[in-house]
Amino acid sequence: MDSVSQLVLGAAVGIAVMGKRTPVWKSALAGAVCGTLPDLDVFYDHGDAISNMTLHRTDTHALLYLTLVSPLLAWMMAKIFSAGQHFRRWCSTVWLALITHPLLDLMTVYGTQLGIPFTHYPFAVGSIFIVDPLYTLPLIIGVGLALYREQQRGIMWNNVLLGVSCLYLVCTVIEQHQVTVHVSEELQRQNIESTQVLVTPTPLNSLVWRVVVMNKDSYGEGFTSLLHPDSPIRFRFYPRGEALYEAHKDNAFLARVAWFSHGFFSVKEQGGHILVSDLRMGQEPDYTFVFDLGEMKAGEPPQLPVKVVSARPSAVKMWRQFRSALDVE
């Protein structure tokens, strides 16, 4: 999720766990810091664009490592805030503020390797967009009320609105399941063969959902809305670049994207260069992660990939695309 969501989630957790044992601003600050710490890995350069993408949300998001470091951070917080008598409670606060970060990231489509060192699998539920105001606003309001209102009542509102945000996450999973069932019915009705199907929300909401259908030679993109749950899904299909992938699948960078994207990728040639796109984030033709792998000449070592800057569609353009895809008058 975005940095604001992680920061206020950490603050809300800190307030909820510490309660009246320490001034609210202290527990909010400690929680916000711990809720932000795992994302500091973005400042580390792994040497190339694809490694930077696939090695984000790895060690700093591993549940085991975060658990092991929690007592040390809790001791530091207790010292800084002169609250050593509540060390055990600080341990709980720090641990929960840390691990809720990767658990929230898990709900997005990106991929979080929280099982390290036991597995490097990039887990992703994909039921919430990376920025969703309906999730974040209750947290902001709750933390604000806790900071600026009478302590007991403010803490109560923080806890209630933290629960509301958690309930919203549960609702997105239920919605994703409903959409997935509808997509399966549509694929069967339209006689569309598929090897993989991705269902994930469009930006800033959980009402309009994007569907990516993969088959052997192509991939399809469609949109569906919970406001029109029985409407047909209009799919548009594009070449997947299977032949190019088969010809260059031994390239380590291409293989890395194929693994990290769970198979939701496309390959194309442009100006003699091979481009690979992660189809999970963005929408046709503008994807968040597109990499130029170079010319890939036989017998030559692979070139370092370069991230291609893709145009981001305006809100107006995106809304028009959704209306067209959903056929909403």
Sequence and secondary structure as in RCSB ss.txt:
>XXXX:A:sequence
MDSVSQLVLGAAVGIAVMGKRTPVWKSALAGAVCGTLPDLDVFYDHGDAISNMTLHRTDTHALLYLTLVSPLLAW
MMAKIFSAGQHFRRWCSTVWLALITHPLLDLMTVYGTQLGIPFTHYPFAVGSIFIVDPLYTLPLIIGVGLALYRE
QQRGIMWNNVLLGVSCLYLVCTVIEQHQVTVHVSEELQRQNIESTQVLVTPTPLNSLVWRVVVMNKDSYGEGFTS
LLHPDSPIRFRFYPRGEALYEAHKDNAFLARVAWFSHGFFSVKEQGGHILVSDLRMGQEPDYTFVFDLGEMKAGE
PPQLPVKVVSARPSAVKMWRQFRSALDVE
>XXXX:A:secstr
  HHHHHHHHHHHHHHHHGGGS HHHHHHHHHHHHHGGGGGGG   SSHHHHHHTTTSGGG HHHHHHHHHHHHH
HHHHHTT GGGHHHHHHHHHHHHHHHHHHHHTSSS B TTTTT    B    S SS HHHHHHHHHHHHHHHHS 
HHHHHHHHHHHHHHHHHHHHHHHHHHHHHHHHHHHHHHHTT   SEEEEEE TT SSEEEEEEE SSEEEEEEEE
TTSTTS    EEEE  HHHHHHHTT HHHHHHHHHTTT EEEEEETTEEEEEETTSEETTEES EEE     TTS
     EEE      HHHHHHHHHHHHT  
